[in-house]
Amino acid sequence: MQQIISVLEMVLPVVIMILLGYLCRTKGLVSREGLGGIKSVISNITLPVVLFQAFYTTEYSLKSLLCFAVIFLSCCLALGSGHLLNRFVPDSRLMPYLLSGFEVGMLGYALYGLLAGTDKISYMASVDLGQVIFVYTIYLTLLKHAAGQKTDLKGILLSMVKNPAFQGVAAGILVGVTGLGRLIAGSFAGGIFHETIEMITLPTSGMILIIVGYELSLQKEVIVPVCKTIAFRILVMSILLAISAFVLFHILPFDKNLFMAMVLLFSLPAPFIIPLYADVDSEGIYISTTLSMHTLVTILIFIGLSVYAVS
């Protein structure tokens, strides 16, 4: 009975917040402009602080370097697999980009915090670093090219440096690697520093899940290519998860928290930023529906992980 209660404590808040987001749209409680404001607050303020917190508390060692290499390579292989499988969804030039990358920032951290606790969020950061670097370099460069936009190294680097989420990651890594975080934590300002970050980051998970619920959209006209894309992504990510876990835990001792972070990572949908960085044109409905439906798949996997977490 206690195990069931523990699972419900993790799962029900997620489901309720998503339902509240859905009601905000269907009942007209929040307009599209209002949703844009919430997104802006998350993207420019709370999410960068969440990322900063995650990366400055991460221990940088051979373990984190190995995680980086395994996840970065997995993302590259997933994108390559997407190009090979693209012929099964012939009307989409952007389908390969729905098979690679992970929406960790706007979904992964929120779910992992509920799964393992915010004090263990650094485990998610350790598997996120590889995909963050991949997304802001190879992924966005090729995505813009596929969408017909001219790209160059200078433009990509400038866009990356200006992105608040990437700035949060970079600042967190800098503070973590230099040991500045430990110095601050051990000083008279440590409590103030910690409480300020907690105050900023606490609403993030709830706001993100409301946005997920608000934007859930299942369009009948694209159901076939969407189902194909999700099936291919699940297949590819399952294989890559198995290989990645084997490699990591063949070298490192098994760590349940790290394993859960990996399972959650590989279950996440593609980055929600695709429409922001590429002109999706007629593929807009196909992309948004794929992301919405895969988010539902992620929630189902999260429920299974919740059972594993308390077992």
N, C-alpha and C positions, 0 to 999 in steps of 0.2 A: 504493500500500500504506500509506504514511504517513497519507494522508487517512482511510482506513478505520480505522486504529488510533486516530486522533484522535477520530473519531465514536464509536467503541466506548468510548473513555475517558469520554465524556460520557453515553452512553446506558446502558451496562451497569450502572453504579452505581445509576441510577434504577430499572431493571428489577429488579435484585437486591434493593434495599431494599423495593420494593413486594411482591415475592415473599416476603421475610422477614416482612413485616407480615401477609400472607395466611396464612403458616405459623403465625404466632403465634396466629391465631384458630383455624385448623382443627386444630392440634395442642394447643390449650389451654395454650400457653406463657404467654400473658398474658390475664388475665381482663378483663371489661368494666370492673371497678373499677380495675384496673391501667392500662387504657387511659385511663380518666378522669383518673388521676393524671398520666400523660404529657401529656395535653391541657392540664391545669391548669398544668403547668410551662411549656409552650410559650406558652399564652395569656397568662399573667401575668408571665413572666420573659423567656424567650429571644426570643419574637417581638417584643415591644415594643422590645427592645434592637436587634434586626435592623432594625426600622423606624426607630429613632432613628439608627442608623448610616447607613442609606440616605439619610435626609432631611438629616442634618447635613452630608453630603458632596456634596449636590446644589448646583449653581450656580444661584442664583435670578436670573433675567433675563427679558427679553422672550420668550426661547425657552421657559422653564418656564411662563410665563403663557399662552403660546399652546397648549402641550401640555395645560395644565389646562383651558382653554376647550374645546378640541376633544374631549377625552375626556369631560368633564362633559356636553357636549351630546350626544355619542354614546350615553352611558348613558340620557339622557332619551329620545332617539329609540328606543332599544332597548326601553325600558319601554312607550312608546306603541305600538310595533309589536306587543309582546306582548299588549296589550289588544285590538288589531285582529285578531290571529290566535287569540285565546282561544276563538273559536267553533268552531275545529277540534278543540279538546279540551274539550268542553262540561262534562265532569264535574269540572273543576278550576277553583277560583276563584283559585288561587295560581300558575297557569301563567305569567302575564306576568312574575312575579318570578324565574322560571327562565330568562327570556330577557334579563335585564339584570343589571348588576353583575358583578364578577369576583372570583374567589377568589385574590387576589394574595398576601395575607399567609401563608396556609397552603399555598400551592402555587407561585405565581408567582415569589416571591423565591428559593425553593429551586431551581427549574428554571433561572432566569436566572443564578444564581450558578454553576451547572454549565456553562451555555452560554457565558457571556462572562467568568466570573471574578468573585469577590467584590469585587475592586477597581473593577469597573464597575457595581456594583449600583445606583448613583445613577441610571443610565439607566432602570431599572425604576421607581425612585421618581418620576422626572419624569413618567411616564405614569400612575403610580398615584394621584397626588395628586387628580386630577379625580374618579376613581371613589371614593376614600375619602370626600371631602366629599359626593358624591352619595349613597353608601350610608348614611352616618350622618345624613343630613337627609331628602331626598325619599323615598328607597327604604324606609327603615325606618318612616317615618311612614305611607306608603301600604300597606306590608306589614301592619303591625299593624291598620290600618283594615280591610283586606281579610279579615283573620283574625277580625274581630269584636271587636277590642280597642279600648278608648277611648284616644285619644292626645291630647296637647296639647303645645304648643311647649316648655313648661317640662320636661315628662317626657322628651321627646326629647333636649333639651340636657343634662339631668342624666345620662341614660343614656350619652350620647356622652362627656361629660367624665369619667365614672367608668370608662370602658372603657380597660384598660391599653394596648391596641393604638393607640387614638386618642391616648392620652397620649404614647406613644412617637413618633408622627408629629408631634404638636404641639411636643414638646421638641426634636426633630430640626430642625424648621423654625425654631424660635426660635434655636437655637444656630447654624444655618447662615446665617440672614439677618443676624444681629447680628455675624457674623464671630468669635464666641467659639470656634468649633471650630478655626479657623486659629491663634488665640492659644494654645489648649491644645496643639495639635500642635507648635507652635514652641517651647514651654516645656520645662523639665526634666522635666515630668510627661507629656509627649507620648507617649513610648514606653510608659509604664505604662498610660496611658489607652487606647492602641491595643491593646495585648496583652490587657488586661482585657476589652475589648469582643469581641476575637477569640475569647477563651476561652469567653465566654458564648454567642456566636452559632454557633460551629462545629458543635455537635451538632444544630442546629435542622433543617437540611435532611434529615438522616437520620431524625430522629424523625418529622418530618412525613410523609415517604414511607412509613415503617412504618405510620403511622396510615391513610394512603390505602389501602395494601394490606389492612390489617385490616378496613376498612369497605367494601371492594369487595363489592357485593351485586347480583346480577342476578335480579330477581324476574319470573318468566314471566307472572304474572297482569296485569302492567301494561306489558308490552313494547310494545304498540301506541301508547298515549299517550306513553310515554317516547321511542320512536323518532320520533314526530311532533315532540315538543318539541325534541329534539336537532337534527333536520333543520331546523326553523324557526330555531333559535338559530344554527346554522352559516350558514344563508342570510343572516340579518339581520346577523350579525357580519362576514361576508365583505364585504357591501356597505358597512357602516360603516367597516371597515378600509381599503377601497379609497378611500373619500371622505376619510377622516381623513389617510391617507398622502399623498394628492394635495394636500390643503390645506396640511399641514405642510411638505412638501418643495417646494411651489411657492413658499413664503415663505422657508424655511430651506434651507441646503445639505444635500444628502443625507448622512446619518450611518448607517452600517451598524449600529452598536450600538443606536441609537435605533429604527431600523426593526425590528430583531429583538425589541426590547422591546415594540413595538406589536403585532407579529404574535403573540408569546406572550401578551400581554394579551388580545387578541381571541379567542384560542383557549381561554382558561381557562373552567372551568365557573362557574356562578352561585355567589354566596357560600355557604359551608358553614354560615353562621350562621342560615339561614332557620328551622330547627326551634327554635333558641334564642330567637328574637325573636317567633315567631308560633305560635299553637296550630294545628298542622297537621292534627290529628284523623285522619280516614280517608285523608288525602293523604300521610301519612308515608312509606309504602312507595313511592309514586309519586315523591316528591321525592328520597328517598335513592337510589333506583335511577337516576333521571335524573342526579343528581350523580356517582354511581359510573361510569355508562356514559360520561358526557361527560369524566370524568377520563381514561379510556382513550383517547378521541379526542385529548385534549390531549397525552398521551404520544406518540401517533403523529405529531402535528404537531411535537412537540419533536424527534423523530428526524429529520424533514425539516429542521428549523431547524439541527440539529447538522451536517448535511451542508453547509448554506449557510454556517454559522459558520466552517468550516475551509476553505472554497473560496476 
